[in-house]
Amino acid sequence: MLSSNQSDIQLLKSSNHLIEALSQSSSAVNFKLDTIQELFSELQKSHDSVTLQKNSLQAQFNQLLAWLPTALICIDKYGTVVSTNAKADQLFNISIHNQMWINVIQNYFEKENSCLKLKSGRYVEIYTTSNHENFENKNNPLPWSQIIVLCDITDQKNLQSAAFQQHRLSDLGKMSAILAHQIRTPLSALRLYFDQYSTQKNISESDEKITQKISKQITHIESQIRDMLFYVKKEIPCHENQSIKHLIQNAIQQTADIQSDIEVELIASIDLEKHIIQCHQDALVGALSNILMNAIEASQQQSKIQIVVEKLNNMLRIIVRDSGKGFDPNKINEYRNMFFTTKKQGTGLGLTVAFHIVEAHKGTIELKKNDFGGGEVVIQLPFIK
């Protein structure tokens, strides 16, 4: 049997062994904790890197959607619009997010001939793809079951329409030139015979009124033929030198038959005889006559039309003012279009031809309302002396 001292020594040794074992175990645990901490840090860095890449890809994807030249519309399985890009909002002029697609079709689309058109005025082509099979998959992360793509073809449609219109105008120009030449010869003979008849002395007052009306109609037909012939000419030769006074007086004389009780007042701040324009006389007088005729037809009875001539640098300004209703500011760009007219019996040729002739003389025409609400046509033409 061990003595008490030996027992204590044995117990102390056991305790030391136990403490040493615990110390080794603690070191091992700490080492493993440090390893776990390092692994966690690496994992956190990896997660942060993945999140950063994900956010970058999401930003690039969002930017790509915003920059797409086509409208992208995403619809869920209930038929609700859940996502759109900027082009879609631009096409509809409003956000259609959270609207039912069937309501969008009813409220924003209309059919024009064989084309699909938005009520905003844009023409579109529509493409669609479905995601019904994948949508039933629980692992499918996409929140939509259908994607609608709208391609804006308005510019293409306008180009096609313009080309078609140009082709028609070309054919019309050829036909008009042939027709005008065929009518011109018998009309000249008619004018000659009529002038001979109207100069007879024994004409009653009632016959004289009838001859005046016939003369107006012949003048009108002559001006229409002249306009057609000038319009179909691609180039107008401008080799004649004429004073602005001579040109304006001729234009006033050509419209004398329809002036009746309307006074035409010529106001000039310069010597009209000394200011010469290089021109095609018949064409330019015809353009001035058309503008003056429009002013006469627009004016009220017993009113006055002003023709103001002034100089601005190296240009002559001819301003024709009437007392009519004036030009509609919302249609200013349309007045120069062929066949556009606001008159019940107008042809829409007068101003179109006037623009064509004045621009051929390197001039400009501006349409606006005058200070009294009537129409005002401002013509600018270069002069040579």
DRENBADO-101322 format. One line per 2 residues: number of its first residue (from 0); their letters; for each residue y, x, z of C-alpha. Coordinates in nm, 4 decimals, decimal comma. Example, Ala and Ser with C-alpha at 12.3 -4.5 7.8 and 13.67 -1.06 7.14 Angstrom:
// residues 2
0> as> -0,4500:1,2300:0,7800  -0,1060:1,3670:0,7140
***
This chain:
// residues 385
0> ml> 0,0000:0,0000:0,0000  0,3360:0,1319:-0,1135
2> ss> 0,5919:0,2149:0,1392  0,9274:0,0362:0,1445
4> nq> 1,1119:0,3281:-0,0187  0,8678:0,3548:-0,3032
6> sd> 0,8991:-0,0191:-0,3658  1,2765:0,0077:-0,3861
8> iq> 1,2525:0,2999:-0,6230  1,0135:0,1048:-0,8458
10> ll> 1,2459:-0,1985:-0,8438  1,5462:0,0200:-0,9312
12> ks> 1,3615:0,1701:-1,2265  1,2697:-0,1765:-1,3513
14> sn> 1,6295:-0,2884:-1,3175  1,7520:0,0131:-1,5092
16> hl> 1,5009:-0,0546:-1,7865  1,6109:-0,4179:-1,7983
18> ie> 1,9813:-0,3256:-1,8102  1,9144:-0,0715:-2,0880
20> al> 1,7190:-0,3349:-2,2835  1,9991:-0,5916:-2,2374
22> sq> 2,2547:-0,3307:-2,3473  2,0580:-0,2588:-2,6633
24> ss> 2,0180:-0,6300:-2,7301  2,3949:-0,6840:-2,6822
26> sa> 2,4730:-0,4021:-2,9248  2,2370:-0,5525:-3,1786
28> vn> 2,3962:-0,8956:-3,1362  2,7448:-0,7493:-3,1710
30> fk> 2,6385:-0,5622:-3,4818  2,4967:-0,8816:-3,6311
32> ld> 2,8127:-1,0723:-3,5355  3,0227:-0,8054:-3,7095
34> ti> 2,8008:-0,8335:-4,0146  2,8279:-1,2119:-4,0126
36> qe> 3,2062:-1,1833:-3,9762  3,2238:-0,9483:-4,2748
38> lf> 3,0044:-1,1821:-4,4794  3,2232:-1,4775:-4,3794
40> se> 3,5378:-1,2880:-4,4811  3,3834:-1,2054:-4,8172
42> lq> 3,2776:-1,5662:-4,8556  3,6295:-1,6841:-4,7691
44> ks> 3,7787:-1,4446:-5,0247  3,5315:-1,5663:-5,2843
46> hd> 3,6181:-1,9294:-5,2005  3,9909:-1,8562:-5,2236
48> sv> 3,9378:-1,6856:-5,5600  3,7377:-1,9840:-5,6905
50> tl> 4,0053:-2,2255:-5,5628  4,2766:-2,0174:-5,7306
52> qk> 4,0842:-2,0138:-6,0582  4,0221:-2,3873:-6,0274
54> ns> 4,3918:-2,4575:-5,9692  4,4846:-2,2296:-6,2600
56> lq> 4,2391:-2,4049:-6,4902  4,3660:-2,7431:-6,3707
58> aq> 4,7256:-2,6393:-6,4412  4,6282:-2,5117:-6,7869
60> fn> 4,4366:-2,8333:-6,8553  4,7314:-3,0469:-6,7452
62> ql> 4,9654:-2,8402:-6,9628  4,7252:-2,8745:-7,2551
64> la> 4,7217:-3,2528:-7,2113  5,1001:-3,2586:-7,1967
66> wl> 5,1288:-3,0503:-7,5135  4,8692:-3,2421:-7,7138
68> pt> 5,0279:-3,3840:-8,0320  4,8121:-3,6943:-7,9954
70> al> 4,8185:-3,9665:-7,7314  4,5256:-3,9480:-7,4888
72> ic> 4,4300:-4,2582:-7,2880  4,1426:-4,2622:-7,0359
74> id> 3,9845:-4,5945:-6,9357  3,7428:-4,6643:-6,6495
76> ky> 3,4351:-4,8895:-6,6649  3,6495:-5,1907:-6,5672
78> gt> 3,8797:-5,1474:-6,8688  4,1742:-5,0143:-6,6685
80> vv> 4,3891:-4,7273:-6,7940  4,3429:-4,4552:-6,5320
82> st> 4,5109:-4,1613:-6,7050  4,7514:-4,0895:-6,9927
84> na> 4,9327:-3,7855:-7,1263  5,3020:-3,7431:-7,2094
86> ka> 5,2534:-3,8278:-7,5785  5,1048:-4,1662:-7,4861
88> dq> 5,4055:-4,2506:-7,2677  5,6332:-4,1400:-7,5540
90> lf> 5,4532:-4,3583:-7,8099  5,4651:-4,6720:-7,5945
92> ni> 5,8137:-4,5961:-7,4551  5,6667:-4,6886:-7,1157
94> si> 5,3859:-4,5812:-6,8840  5,0718:-4,7948:-6,9309
96> hn> 4,8965:-4,6399:-6,6293  4,6904:-4,8926:-6,4261
98> qm> 4,7241:-5,1606:-6,6965  4,4232:-5,3345:-6,8490
100> wi> 4,3563:-5,1912:-7,1954  4,3062:-5,5397:-7,3426
102> nv> 4,6559:-5,6316:-7,2189  4,7974:-5,3118:-7,3695
104> iq> 4,6527:-5,4099:-7,7082  4,8004:-5,7597:-7,6863
106> ny> 5,1422:-5,6508:-7,5599  5,2118:-5,3313:-7,7530
108> fe> 5,0197:-5,3455:-8,0827  5,0799:-5,5376:-8,4022
110> ke> 4,9069:-5,5287:-8,7399  5,1066:-5,4643:-9,0562
112> ns> 4,9027:-5,4998:-9,3747  4,6173:-5,2489:-9,3327
114> cl> 4,8058:-5,0321:-9,0834  4,8015:-5,0349:-8,7051
116> kl> 5,1555:-5,0359:-8,5700  5,3046:-5,0228:-8,2211
118> ks> 5,5869:-5,2610:-8,1382  5,7980:-4,9511:-8,0731
120> gr> 5,7919:-4,9032:-8,4507  5,5430:-4,6152:-8,4703
122> yv> 5,2371:-4,6222:-8,6984  4,9122:-4,4927:-8,5446
124> ei> 4,5479:-4,4222:-8,6184  4,3034:-4,4878:-8,3347
126> yt> 3,9890:-4,2950:-8,2378  3,7600:-4,3717:-7,9439
128> ts> 3,4635:-4,2153:-7,7637  3,2478:-4,3642:-7,4853
130> nh> 3,0976:-4,2131:-7,1712  2,8807:-4,5075:-7,0643
132> en> 2,5532:-4,3121:-7,0362  2,6990:-4,0312:-6,8289
134> fe> 2,8989:-4,2735:-6,6190  2,5830:-4,4252:-6,4772
136> nk> 2,4825:-4,0778:-6,3559  2,5775:-4,0406:-5,9887
138> nn> 2,6394:-3,6696:-6,0405  2,8943:-3,7392:-6,3164
140> pl> 3,2380:-3,6250:-6,1836  3,4425:-3,8035:-6,4543
142> pw> 3,6310:-4,1161:-6,3412  3,6464:-4,2754:-6,6882
144> sq> 3,3991:-4,4323:-6,9261  3,6068:-4,4342:-7,2447
146> ii> 3,8687:-4,2119:-7,4075  4,1178:-4,3469:-7,6631
148> vl> 4,3040:-4,1069:-7,8944  4,6103:-4,2319:-8,0880
150> cd> 4,7453:-4,0182:-8,3738  5,1075:-4,0806:-8,4714
152> it> 5,1161:-4,1091:-8,8535  5,4707:-4,2494:-8,8807
154> dq> 5,6108:-3,9449:-9,0630  5,3173:-3,9447:-9,3043
156> kn> 5,3639:-4,3182:-9,3629  5,7375:-4,2729:-9,4255
158> lq> 5,6720:-3,9897:-9,6708  5,4246:-4,2041:-9,8633
160> sa> 5,6692:-4,4933:-9,8657  5,9537:-4,2668:-9,9816
162> af> 5,7376:-4,1221:-10,2592  5,6381:-4,4696:-10,3732
164> qq> 6,0006:-4,5861:-10,3606  6,1113:-4,2790:-10,5562
166> hr> 5,8505:-4,3512:-10,8209  5,9670:-4,7115:-10,8492
168> ls> 6,3314:-4,6058:-10,8706  6,2431:-4,3574:-11,1435
170> dl> 6,0722:-4,6287:-11,3479  6,3595:-4,8670:-11,2751
172> gk> 6,6123:-4,6047:-11,3866  6,4376:-4,5555:-11,7197
174> ms> 6,4106:-4,9292:-11,7736  6,7743:-4,9840:-11,6741
176> ai> 6,8989:-4,7167:-11,9144  6,7072:-4,8713:-12,2055
178> la> 6,8205:-5,2227:-12,1137  7,1833:-5,1157:-12,0660
180> hq> 7,1966:-4,9504:-12,4079  7,0422:-5,2591:-12,5700
182> ir> 7,2957:-5,4925:-12,4062  7,5990:-5,2696:-12,4562
184> tp> 7,6283:-5,3107:-12,8360  7,6251:-5,6931:-12,8518
186> ls> 7,8470:-5,7054:-12,5418  8,1065:-5,4846:-12,7119
188> al> 8,1032:-5,7210:-13,0102  8,1382:-6,0189:-12,7742
190> rl> 8,4391:-5,8554:-12,6064  8,6004:-5,7889:-12,9459
192> yf> 8,5556:-6,1475:-13,0689  8,6682:-6,2885:-12,7358
194> dq> 8,9846:-6,0760:-12,7282  9,0674:-6,1976:-13,0769
196> ys> 9,0198:-6,5596:-12,9694  9,2169:-6,5245:-12,6443
198> tq> 9,5215:-6,3861:-12,8268  9,5611:-6,7010:-13,0346
200> kn> 9,8841:-6,8882:-12,9719  9,7637:-7,2471:-12,9685
202> is> 9,5435:-7,2360:-12,6581  9,5712:-7,5156:-12,4048
204> es> 9,6225:-7,4444:-12,0358  9,2698:-7,5549:-11,9488
206> de> 9,1235:-7,3325:-12,2240  9,3304:-7,0423:-12,0980
208> ki> 9,1790:-7,0787:-11,7497  8,8327:-7,0844:-11,9055
210> tq> 8,9062:-6,7705:-12,1097  9,0222:-6,5930:-11,7939
212> ki> 8,6928:-6,6790:-11,6226  8,4941:-6,5644:-11,9258
214> sk> 8,6931:-6,2395:-11,9327  8,6118:-6,1780:-11,5658
216> qi> 8,2412:-6,2297:-11,6283  8,2406:-5,9979:-11,9303
218> th> 8,4235:-5,7341:-11,7236  8,1676:-5,7767:-11,4475
220> ie> 7,8753:-5,7311:-11,6897  8,0428:-5,4243:-11,8407
222> sq> 8,0865:-5,2695:-11,4972  7,7207:-5,3375:-11,4093
224> ir> 7,6018:-5,1695:-11,7288  7,8354:-4,8761:-11,6696
226> dm> 7,7049:-4,8403:-11,3135  7,3419:-4,8387:-11,4270
228> lf> 7,4076:-4,5737:-11,6910  7,5953:-4,3479:-11,4496
230> yv> 7,3364:-4,3877:-11,1737  7,0405:-4,2823:-11,3891
232> kk> 7,2221:-3,9654:-11,4939  7,1038:-3,6753:-11,2783
234> ei> 7,4155:-3,4724:-11,3601  7,7631:-3,5948:-11,4505
236> pc> 7,9675:-3,3401:-11,6528  8,3159:-3,2962:-11,5019
238> he> 8,5198:-3,1189:-11,7688  8,8280:-3,3424:-11,8041
240> nq> 9,1578:-3,2807:-11,6256  9,3404:-3,5963:-11,5170
242> si> 9,6141:-3,6742:-11,2686  9,5139:-3,8806:-10,9666
244> kh> 9,7869:-4,1264:-11,0646  9,6241:-4,1910:-11,4018
246> li> 9,2807:-4,2407:-11,2435  9,4019:-4,4840:-10,9769
248> qn> 9,6152:-4,6844:-11,2203  9,3169:-4,7209:-11,4545
250> ai> 9,0994:-4,8402:-11,1644  9,3648:-5,0962:-11,0665
252> qq> 9,3897:-5,2100:-11,4294  9,0109:-5,2534:-11,4579
254> ta> 9,0079:-5,4837:-11,1557  9,3202:-5,6788:-11,2599
256> di> 9,1122:-5,9764:-11,3773  8,9734:-6,0407:-11,0279
258> qs> 9,2812:-5,9553:-10,8202  9,4320:-6,3078:-10,8576
260> di> 9,6598:-6,3604:-10,5558  9,5706:-6,0323:-10,3790
262> ev> 9,8373:-5,7635:-10,3847  9,7352:-5,4004:-10,4358
264> el> 9,9866:-5,1628:-10,2769  9,9811:-4,7927:-10,3668
266> ia> 10,1254:-4,5622:-10,0980  10,1540:-4,1899:-10,1662
268> si> 10,3002:-3,9020:-9,9652  10,2653:-3,6649:-10,2623
270> dl> 10,3585:-3,6580:-10,6324  10,0514:-3,8218:-10,7873
272> ek> 10,1385:-3,7059:-11,1374  10,1272:-3,3372:-11,0412
274> hi> 9,7922:-3,3438:-10,8610  9,5157:-3,2910:-11,1157
276> iq> 9,1427:-3,3481:-11,0686  8,8704:-3,1964:-11,2840
278> ch> 8,6488:-3,4936:-11,3501  8,4501:-3,7205:-11,5742
280> qd> 8,7243:-3,9779:-11,6248  8,5131:-4,2859:-11,7019
282> al> 8,2748:-4,2141:-11,4163  8,5421:-4,1501:-11,1527
284> vg> 8,7527:-4,4481:-11,2619  8,4336:-4,6563:-11,2415
286> al> 8,3661:-4,5367:-10,8855  8,7238:-4,6157:-10,7781
288> sn> 8,6980:-4,9565:-10,9497  8,3773:-5,0372:-10,7601
290> il> 8,5394:-4,9534:-10,4261  8,8529:-5,1473:-10,5134
292> mn> 8,6467:-5,4435:-10,6356  8,4529:-5,4508:-10,3071
294> ai> 8,7824:-5,4480:-10,1158  8,9196:-5,7364:-10,3268
296> ea> 8,6047:-5,9458:-10,2811  8,6050:-5,8785:-9,9047
298> sq> 8,9752:-5,9622:-9,8554  9,1221:-6,2966:-9,7680
300> qq> 9,3355:-6,4869:-10,0170  9,7039:-6,3952:-10,0395
302> sk> 9,6402:-6,0707:-9,8550  9,7178:-5,7083:-9,9325
304> iq> 9,5015:-5,4077:-10,0154  9,6446:-5,0642:-9,9494
306> iv> 9,5591:-4,7527:-10,1474  9,6913:-4,4524:-9,9554
308> ve> 9,6888:-4,1078:-10,1169  9,7566:-3,7917:-9,9176
310> kl> 9,6766:-3,4221:-9,9282  9,4608:-3,2415:-9,6730
312> nn> 9,4332:-2,8659:-9,7400  9,2711:-2,8365:-10,0833
314> ml> 9,1438:-3,1947:-10,0871  9,2993:-3,5260:-10,1882
316> ri> 9,2311:-3,8203:-9,9574  9,2247:-4,1645:-10,1161
318> iv> 9,2089:-4,4364:-9,8513  9,1357:-4,7976:-9,9537
320> rd> 9,2052:-5,0548:-9,6791  9,1256:-5,4263:-9,7019
322> sg> 9,1668:-5,7301:-9,4747  8,8012:-5,8345:-9,4694
324> kg> 8,5443:-5,8213:-9,1908  8,4946:-5,4456:-9,2214
326> fd> 8,1764:-5,2430:-9,2370  7,9034:-5,3066:-8,9796
328> pn> 7,8894:-4,9811:-8,7741  7,5147:-5,0337:-8,7189
330> ki> 7,4518:-5,0327:-9,0953  7,6861:-4,7526:-9,2071
332> ne> 7,3977:-4,5381:-9,3367  7,2457:-4,8310:-9,5265
334> yr> 7,5492:-4,9148:-9,7404  7,4785:-4,6238:-9,9721
336> nm> 7,1187:-4,7342:-10,0324  7,0453:-4,8891:-10,3684
338> ff> 7,0234:-5,2709:-10,3659  7,1526:-5,2968:-10,0070
340> tt> 7,4256:-5,5602:-9,9879  7,5832:-5,7939:-9,7328
342> kk> 7,7291:-6,0218:-10,0028  7,5512:-6,3417:-10,1088
344> qg> 7,5770:-6,2589:-10,4786  7,5977:-5,8802:-10,4517
346> tg> 7,3691:-5,6405:-10,6376  7,3930:-5,3451:-10,3996
348> lg> 7,4833:-5,1096:-10,6844  7,8610:-5,0619:-10,6481
350> lt> 7,8770:-4,8366:-10,3422  7,5540:-4,6561:-10,4329
352> va> 7,6994:-4,5583:-10,7702  8,0346:-4,4686:-10,6098
354> fh> 7,8611:-4,2297:-10,3665  7,6637:-4,0759:-10,6543
356> iv> 7,9722:-4,0196:-10,8716  8,2030:-3,8907:-10,5963
358> ea> 7,9381:-3,6459:-10,4711  7,8888:-3,5273:-10,8315
360> hk> 8,2632:-3,4385:-10,8198  8,1960:-3,2367:-10,4996
362> gt> 8,3673:-3,5016:-10,2914  8,2743:-3,7254:-9,9989
364> ie> 8,2983:-4,0933:-9,9037  8,3311:-4,2252:-9,5489
366> lk> 8,2997:-4,5932:-9,4545  8,4561:-4,7365:-9,1395
368> kn> 8,6687:-5,0156:-8,9939  9,0454:-4,9879:-9,0080
370> df> 9,2794:-5,0520:-8,7151  9,3076:-5,4204:-8,8105
372> gg> 8,9330:-5,4841:-8,8316  8,9026:-5,4682:-9,2105
374> ge> 8,7090:-5,2222:-9,4194  8,8317:-4,8696:-9,4879
376> vv> 8,6862:-4,6349:-9,7477  8,7997:-4,2713:-9,7268
378> iq> 8,7385:-4,0683:-10,0428  8,7974:-3,6922:-10,0444
380> lp> 8,8123:-3,5068:-10,3762  8,9029:-3,1468:-10,4593
382> fi> 9,2023:-3,0945:-10,6898  9,2851:-2,7983:-10,9111
384> k> 9,6661:-2,8072:-10,8922
***
